[in-house]
Amino acid sequence: MQAWSCLPTTLVVKLDKVQGCVRSFVIQDQERILPGSGETRTELGVLQVDYACDMGRYTGVINVG
Protein backbone atom coordinates (compact mmCIF):
# COMPACT_ATOMS: atom_id res chain seq x y z
CA MET A 1 0.00 0.00 0.00
CA GLN A 2 1.11 3.56 -0.62
CA ALA A 3 -0.12 6.89 0.74
CA TRP A 4 0.79 10.52 0.06
CA SER A 5 3.12 12.39 2.42
CA CYS A 6 2.07 15.62 4.15
CA LEU A 7 -1.59 14.62 4.07
CA PRO A 8 -3.64 13.18 6.92
CA THR A 9 -3.77 9.41 6.34
CA THR A 10 -6.56 7.18 7.59
CA LEU A 11 -6.62 3.41 7.18
CA VAL A 12 -10.20 2.32 6.45
CA VAL A 13 -10.99 -1.39 6.82
CA LYS A 14 -14.39 -2.56 5.56
CA LEU A 15 -15.54 -6.05 6.51
CA ASP A 16 -18.63 -8.02 5.56
CA LYS A 17 -19.39 -11.10 7.68
CA VAL A 18 -15.68 -11.91 8.28
CA GLN A 19 -14.54 -14.48 10.85
CA GLY A 20 -11.19 -15.72 12.08
CA CYS A 21 -7.77 -14.13 12.47
CA VAL A 22 -8.30 -11.70 9.57
CA ARG A 23 -10.40 -9.59 11.98
CA SER A 24 -7.52 -9.22 14.45
CA PHE A 25 -4.33 -7.39 13.51
CA VAL A 26 -1.41 -5.51 15.01
CA ILE A 27 -0.61 -2.01 13.77
CA GLN A 28 1.71 0.50 15.42
CA ASP A 29 2.38 -2.06 18.21
CA GLN A 30 -1.31 -2.15 19.18
CA GLU A 31 -3.61 -5.11 18.67
CA ARG A 32 -6.96 -4.31 17.13
CA ILE A 33 -9.87 -6.72 16.91
CA LEU A 34 -12.37 -5.51 14.34
CA PRO A 35 -16.09 -6.22 14.23
CA GLY A 36 -17.07 -8.93 11.73
CA SER A 37 -18.98 -6.41 9.63
CA GLY A 38 -18.77 -2.66 9.16
CA GLU A 39 -16.11 0.01 8.72
CA THR A 40 -13.22 0.76 11.10
CA ARG A 41 -10.97 3.83 10.73
CA THR A 42 -7.42 4.12 12.10
CA GLU A 43 -5.39 7.34 11.94
CA LEU A 44 -1.80 6.51 10.87
CA GLY A 45 0.36 9.64 11.07
CA VAL A 46 3.73 7.83 10.68
CA LEU A 47 6.13 7.36 7.78
CA GLN A 48 6.03 3.55 7.67
CA VAL A 49 3.57 1.15 9.23
CA ASP A 50 4.13 -2.60 9.46
CA TYR A 51 1.02 -4.66 10.01
CA ALA A 52 0.07 -8.30 10.51
CA CYS A 53 -2.97 -10.37 11.35
CA ASP A 54 -3.04 -11.72 14.88
CA MET A 55 -1.50 -15.05 13.82
CA GLY A 56 1.21 -13.41 11.67
CA ARG A 57 0.03 -15.08 8.45
CA TYR A 58 -1.00 -11.92 6.61
CA THR A 59 1.58 -9.13 6.72
CA GLY A 60 2.46 -5.98 4.86
CA VAL A 61 3.85 -2.46 4.99
CA ILE A 62 2.18 0.89 4.35
CA ASN A 63 4.69 3.51 3.13
CA VAL A 64 3.63 7.13 3.54
CA GLY A 65 5.66 9.42 1.34
Phi, psi and omega per residue, in radians:
M1 nan 2.593 3.078
Q2 -2.269 2.647 3.062
A3 -2.469 2.800 -3.134
W4 -1.447 2.497 3.072
S5 -1.360 2.819 3.083
C6 1.121 0.262 3.064
L7 -2.194 2.501 3.066
P8 -1.021 2.304 -3.076
T9 -2.075 2.222 3.127
T10 -2.159 2.221 3.032
L11 -1.494 2.146 3.132
V12 -1.988 2.089 3.113
V13 -1.953 2.142 3.124
K14 -1.967 2.176 -3.121
L15 -2.132 2.598 3.117
D16 -2.372 1.726 3.102
K17 1.024 0.838 -3.100
V18 -1.660 2.471 3.091
Q19 -2.275 2.849 3.039
G20 1.595 -2.888 -3.013
C21 -1.211 -0.250 3.125
V22 -1.108 -0.466 3.132
R23 -1.298 -0.358 -3.051
S24 -1.962 2.174 3.132
F25 -2.528 2.852 3.128
V26 -1.961 2.219 3.105
I27 -2.485 2.327 -3.091
Q28 0.938 0.747 3.109
D29 1.068 0.380 3.086
Q30 -2.212 2.279 3.094
E31 -1.392 2.369 3.083
R32 -2.200 2.301 3.042
I33 -1.979 2.016 -3.028
L34 -1.562 2.697 3.024
P35 -1.154 2.697 -3.107
G36 -1.136 -0.411 3.111
S37 -2.444 2.619 3.093
G38 2.006 -2.982 -3.062
E39 -2.074 2.323 3.094
T40 -2.166 2.304 -3.134
R41 -1.945 2.402 3.097
T42 -2.294 2.131 3.082
E43 -1.309 2.274 -3.077
L44 -1.629 -1.231 3.056
G45 1.126 0.423 3.080
V46 -2.309 2.902 -3.090
L47 -1.366 -0.604 3.115
Q48 -2.486 2.331 -3.128
V49 -2.179 2.111 2.988
D50 -1.604 2.466 3.108
Y51 -2.440 2.769 3.114
A52 -2.726 2.662 2.982
C53 -1.225 2.940 -3.051
D54 -1.020 -0.570 -3.120
M55 -1.569 -0.088 3.126
G56 1.399 0.181 -3.118
R57 -1.404 -0.618 -3.110
Y58 -1.955 2.023 -3.079
T59 -2.290 2.907 3.079
G60 3.137 3.136 -3.131
V61 -2.360 2.403 2.997
I62 -1.902 2.068 3.100
N63 -1.747 2.164 3.093
V64 -1.832 1.980 3.121
G65 2.390 nan nan
